[in-house]
Amino acid sequence: MSTPSVNNLQPIRLVFELARADHPRLYDDLIQFHKGTKRVNRLRLLAYDGLLVQNGLLVVTGHGLPYQSAGNRTQQGGGDITNDLFLPSLDG
């Protein structure tokens, strides 16, 4: 896949049909919301979170538990963040 050029940033419009037989868990989640904005926003959120997980920017800690972002891993034993605090300033 290629990234679209910066000049061509038109909105994407999607219309699709989802049957429970295709993806039961997704269907059951989305059917809780009435047609309209809430359902669309829930699908958008699920798609975005899935993209973050796929790219390794979001780490799922366990089934059904709150997720942990990849940035929080350094706070658990890694000293990368605190070590950078003591570097010389950018001003010189």
C-alpha angles and dihedrals in degrees: 000000000000128000114248116247118264090246093060103059099141118154117262116234118201130188116178143154122231121196121197089233090062099052113358097181093048092045092050091050095048097042089065088075125068118243112283141040100352093053092046092049091049091052090047091051093048092048093049094047089048090052091051091050092047091053093046094246093116123045120203109217097196146330110296095358127115113274126246121219118235089242091065093061091080090059091062103073101319116111097202096111098043093043091056090056090069098050119112114275121262090240091069 
